[in-house]
Amino acid sequence: MTVIHRSGLPLKELSPTNDPWDPLQSLRQYGKHTLTSVEMTVTNLCNMRCEHCAVGDSLVMREPDMIPLPLMLKRLDEVENLKTISITGGEPTFRKKTVEETIIPLLRYARERGVRSQINSNLTLDIGRYEPMLPYLDVMHISFNYTSPDDFHEVGFANSGHPVPREAAVRMYDTMMENARKLSDAGMFISAESMINYRTHRKLPEIHRLIREMGCQRHEVHPMYAADFAASLPVLSLDDFRAAIHDLLDHRDPQLWMLFGTLPFFSCNPDKADRDLVARLRNEPNVTVRNDPDGRNRVNVNMFTGDVFVTDFAAIPAFGNIHEHKLDDIFGEWSNNHPLNQQVNCHCDAAACCGPNLLVADMYYKGTDFKSRRAIL
């Protein structure tokens, strides 16, 4: 379906040459990091408790009422250069009421304004929760880190606090696989994300094969970082990360778009193995590396409090609230004045790189001044 911007011009199709969530795209267009993407947390409920969940500490059994949707729509309308929205949780579709009264209106707003939309879901509920999104949604983003129902059972309920019967987990796994196939056949763009972690780093080719079989249009790959539930899990070495990525590239389907994100490897690194991997990723067909949007061209709005966060998963308090401030103003204060942003606010156009985010810098590059480095191409 052709999407028309409110200017009357058709939007470019999503493809390896057009990823509007990447802050490099807006940086090149406007000459500086600009707010073009807004993510909204619409629930803290979830029917799973994955061991690697990076928002696990915020999950609840009950939640308060949301802020008025018209206020959120008003704040979105004030974002001058909005290009994308994302909807996340928890599991956004956990409650049918949330789908009908919050998600569909947000997706409809995005379609009518001519901006791209994404929702993050585990896709394990009845397909009727997802079918109403078909006319509006651009990207259905799912997490997929499994090679079998037993993997799903062990990983997906590791933090549930009570035993989950294997039979129940198998039903959910089968539902997820079937939903992905049916929705893909119906025209939904499904992007399946796999974490590189201690469980998956030797299984990525098999995970990739299953993602292809589900009919997904894209496979995303991101290293796991120590946030929330994942903070207690073993951390892979950079050598293991490198080996896992090379192994996946050796065995992948070259026709399927692969998107890597939040990688700890840069063209300015002195280690030749890092630079060789970056060069391979740059030259592989249908492979892209997305710079982290958070704090660069995206903010997150908590739909229960109105609090605005400028980085994902980093321990930085809310930077404002939509009850009092416009999102462009909040982003401008972060971008121009916050000392944490100045630490990682570097950019190398020759390498198509916006540098490390705060998590990567803290985990692997403490004390490194990326602004003083230059790409070795």
C-alpha positions in Angstrom: 0.0 0.0 0.0 1.3 3.4 -1.0 1.6 5.8 2.0 1.0 9.5 1.3 2.6 12.2 3.4 0.4 15.1 4.4 2.5 17.1 1.8 0.7 15.0 -0.8 3.9 13.2 -1.8 4.2 9.4 -1.6 6.6 8.0 1.0 9.5 5.8 -0.1 9.0 2.2 0.6 10.8 0.7 3.6 13.9 -1.1 2.3 17.7 -1.5 3.0 18.2 1.9 1.4 15.4 3.6 3.3 15.1 3.1 7.1 13.5 6.2 8.6 14.1 5.1 12.1 17.9 5.5 11.6 19.0 8.9 13.0 21.6 9.1 10.3 18.8 9.7 7.7 17.5 12.8 9.6 20.9 14.0 10.6 21.9 14.2 6.9 18.6 15.9 6.1 18.6 18.5 8.8 22.4 18.9 9.5 21.9 18.0 13.2 20.1 15.4 15.3 16.4 16.2 15.2 13.4 14.7 16.8 11.7 12.7 14.0 10.6 9.6 16.0 8.3 9.2 19.0 7.9 5.9 20.9 5.0 5.4 23.2 4.8 2.8 26.1 1.1 1.9 26.1 1.2 -0.9 28.7 3.3 -2.5 31.4 1.4 -5.7 31.2 2.7 -8.8 29.5 1.8 -12.5 29.2 5.5 -13.5 29.2 8.5 -12.9 31.4 11.5 -13.4 29.1 14.8 -13.7 30.9 16.5 -11.1 28.6 13.7 -8.5 28.9 15.2 -5.1 28.9 12.1 -3.5 30.5 11.3 -6.4 32.8 11.6 -4.3 36.0 8.7 -2.1 34.9 6.3 -5.0 34.2 3.2 -5.1 36.5 0.1 -7.1 37.2 -2.2 -4.0 37.3 -1.8 -0.6 35.8 -3.5 2.8 36.3 -5.5 4.7 33.7 -3.7 6.2 30.7 -3.3 9.9 30.1 -5.9 11.3 27.7 -5.2 10.2 24.1 -6.0 13.7 22.7 -3.1 15.1 24.7 -0.8 12.5 23.2 -2.1 13.3 19.7 -1.7 17.0 20.3 2.0 16.5 21.3 2.6 14.3 18.2 1.0 17.0 16.0 3.5 19.6 17.5 6.5 17.5 16.4 7.6 19.5 13.4 9.6 16.8 11.6 7.9 13.6 12.7 8.7 10.7 10.4 8.0 7.6 12.6 6.1 6.4 15.6 6.7 3.2 17.6 4.3 1.5 20.1 5.8 -0.7 22.8 5.2 -2.2 26.2 5.0 -4.7 27.9 2.8 -6.5 25.3 0.9 -3.7 23.7 -2.0 -6.0 22.6 -2.4 -7.7 26.0 -5.8 -5.9 26.5 -8.3 -5.7 23.6 -9.3 -2.3 25.0 -5.8 -1.0 24.5 -5.8 -2.1 20.9 -9.2 -0.5 20.1 -8.9 2.7 22.1 -5.2 3.5 21.9 -3.2 1.6 19.4 -5.6 1.8 16.4 -6.2 5.5 16.8 -2.4 6.1 17.0 -1.8 4.0 13.9 -4.6 5.7 12.1 -3.1 9.1 13.1 0.3 8.0 11.7 -1.3 6.8 8.4 -3.3 10.0 8.0 -0.3 12.2 8.7 1.9 10.1 6.4 4.5 8.9 9.0 5.7 5.3 9.4 4.6 3.2 12.3 5.9 0.2 14.3 4.5 -1.9 17.1 6.6 -4.3 19.3 4.7 -7.5 20.1 5.3 -11.1 21.0 2.5 -12.1 18.5 1.3 -14.9 20.8 -2.3 -13.8 21.3 -5.4 -14.5 19.1 -4.8 -13.2 15.6 -7.9 -11.0 16.0 -5.8 -8.7 18.1 -3.5 -8.0 15.2 -5.8 -8.1 12.1 -7.3 -4.6 12.8 -3.8 -3.2 12.4 -3.4 -4.4 8.8 -4.7 -1.2 7.1 -2.5 1.1 9.1 0.7 -0.6 10.4 4.0 -0.4 8.6 6.2 -2.7 10.8 5.2 -5.5 13.2 8.3 -6.0 15.3 8.6 -9.3 17.2 11.3 -10.9 19.3 12.5 -14.3 18.2 15.3 -16.1 19.9 14.3 -19.7 19.7 15.0 -22.9 17.8 12.2 -24.9 19.3 9.2 -24.8 21.6 11.4 -25.9 24.5 13.7 -22.9 23.9 10.6 -20.6 24.0 9.4 -22.2 27.2 12.7 -21.9 29.0 13.5 -18.4 27.8 10.1 -16.8 27.6 9.0 -17.6 31.2 12.3 -17.6 33.1 11.1 -14.7 35.3 7.5 -15.6 35.7 7.8 -16.4 39.4 5.7 -19.5 39.1 5.9 -22.7 36.9 4.4 -22.4 33.4 3.3 -25.7 32.0 5.2 -26.7 28.9 1.9 -27.4 27.1 0.8 -23.8 27.5 4.2 -22.5 26.2 4.0 -24.8 23.2 0.5 -23.5 22.3 1.8 -19.9 22.5 4.9 -20.8 20.4 2.7 -22.4 17.7 0.3 -19.4 17.8 3.2 -17.0 17.3 4.5 -19.0 14.3 1.1 -19.3 12.7 0.2 -15.7 13.3 3.5 -14.6 11.7 2.8 -16.7 8.6 -0.9 -15.6 8.2 -0.2 -11.9 8.8 2.8 -12.0 6.4 0.6 -13.6 3.8 -2.0 -10.9 4.4 0.6 -8.2 3.6 1.9 -7.3 7.1 5.7 -6.4 7.2 7.0 -8.5 10.1 10.5 -7.8 11.4 11.9 -10.5 13.7 14.6 -9.4 16.2 17.1 -11.8 17.6 19.4 -11.0 20.6 23.0 -12.2 20.4 23.6 -13.6 23.9 25.0 -16.6 25.7 22.1 -18.8 24.6 21.8 -17.7 20.9 25.3 -16.9 19.7 25.9 -20.4 18.3 22.3 -20.9 17.1 21.7 -17.8 14.9 21.7 -19.6 11.5 19.0 -21.9 12.8 17.0 -19.0 14.2 17.4 -17.2 10.9 16.0 -20.3 9.0 12.9 -20.3 11.2 12.4 -16.6 10.7 12.5 -17.1 6.9 10.0 -19.9 7.2 7.6 -17.6 9.2 7.5 -15.3 6.1 9.2 -12.4 7.9 10.4 -9.6 5.7 13.3 -8.6 7.9 15.6 -10.2 10.5 17.0 -7.8 13.0 20.0 -8.7 15.2 21.1 -6.8 18.3 23.6 -7.8 21.0 22.1 -8.2 24.5 23.1 -5.6 27.0 22.8 -5.6 30.7 19.5 -3.9 31.4 16.7 -4.9 33.8 16.1 -8.7 33.7 19.2 -9.1 31.4 21.5 -7.5 34.0 22.1 -10.8 35.8 22.8 -12.8 32.6 26.3 -13.8 31.4 27.8 -11.2 29.0 29.5 -12.3 25.8 33.0 -11.2 24.9 33.5 -9.0 21.8 35.3 -12.0 20.2 32.1 -14.1 20.7 29.9 -11.3 19.3 32.2 -11.0 16.3 32.2 -14.8 15.7 28.4 -15.0 16.0 27.8 -12.3 13.4 30.3 -13.8 10.9 28.6 -17.2 11.3 25.2 -15.7 10.7 26.4 -13.8 7.6 28.0 -17.1 6.3 24.7 -18.9 6.5 22.0 -16.3 5.9 19.6 -16.0 3.1 21.0 -13.1 1.0 17.6 -12.2 -0.3 16.3 -11.4 3.2 16.9 -7.9 4.6 19.1 -8.2 7.7 19.3 -5.2 10.0 22.0 -5.1 12.7 21.7 -2.5 15.5 23.5 -1.3 18.7 26.7 -3.0 17.6 29.9 -2.4 19.7 32.1 -2.3 16.6 33.2 0.9 14.8 35.3 2.0 11.9 37.5 4.1 14.2 38.4 1.1 16.4 42.2 0.2 16.4 41.4 -3.5 16.4 41.5 -4.7 12.7 39.1 -7.5 13.4 36.5 -4.9 14.4 37.1 -2.9 11.2 37.0 -6.0 9.0 33.6 -6.9 10.4 32.3 -3.4 9.9 33.5 -3.5 6.3 31.9 -6.8 5.7 28.6 -5.6 7.0 28.9 -2.5 4.8 29.5 -4.6 1.7 27.0 -7.5 2.2 23.9 -7.2 0.0 20.6 -6.5 1.8 22.5 -5.9 5.1 22.2 -2.7 7.0 23.5 -1.3 10.3 21.1 1.0 12.1 22.4 3.7 14.4 20.6 3.7 17.8 17.6 6.1 17.6 17.2 6.7 21.3 18.4 10.2 22.3 19.4 10.9 18.7 16.1 11.3 16.9 13.7 9.6 19.3 12.1 10.0 22.7 9.8 7.6 24.6 6.6 8.8 26.2 5.1 6.8 29.1 1.3 6.8 28.4 0.4 6.5 32.1 2.4 9.4 33.5 3.3 11.5 30.5 7.0 11.3 31.4 9.4 11.6 28.6 12.6 9.6 28.4 15.4 10.3 26.0 17.3 7.1 26.1 16.2 3.5 26.0 17.3 1.2 28.9 19.9 3.7 30.3 19.4 4.8 33.9 18.5 8.4 33.2 15.4 9.9 34.8 12.5 11.3 32.9 13.6 14.5 31.1 10.2 16.2 31.0 6.5 15.6 30.9 4.0 16.1 28.0 1.5 17.7 30.5 3.9 20.7 30.6 6.2 20.6 27.6 6.3 20.1 23.9 8.3 17.1 22.7 10.5 19.2 20.4 11.4 21.4 23.4 12.3 18.4 25.6 14.4 16.9 22.9 16.2 20.2 22.3 17.1 20.6 26.0 18.6 17.1 26.0 20.3 17.5 22.7 21.8 20.9 23.4 22.5 20.9 27.1 22.7 17.5 28.8 26.3 16.5 29.6 25.6 12.8 29.1 24.5 13.5 25.5 27.7 15.4 24.9 29.8 12.3 25.9 28.5 10.2 23.0 27.2 12.8 20.5 29.7 12.1 17.7 29.2 11.5 14.0 31.3 10.2 11.1 29.5 10.6 7.8 32.2 8.7 5.9 31.5 5.6 8.1 27.7 6.2 8.3 28.2 6.1 12.0 26.7 8.0 14.9 29.0 6.4 17.5 28.1 4.3 20.5 25.0 4.8 22.6 25.4 5.2 26.4 25.1 1.4 27.2 27.7 0.5 24.6 30.1 3.2 25.7 29.7 2.3 29.4 30.1 -1.5 28.8 33.0 -1.6 26.4 34.5 1.9 26.0 34.8 3.6 29.4 37.0 6.6 29.1 37.2 6.6 25.3 36.7 9.9 23.6 35.0 9.0 20.3 35.0 12.7 19.2 38.8 12.6 18.9 38.8 9.4 16.8 38.7 9.1 13.0 37.4 6.2 10.9 40.1 4.0 9.3 38.5 3.1 6.0 
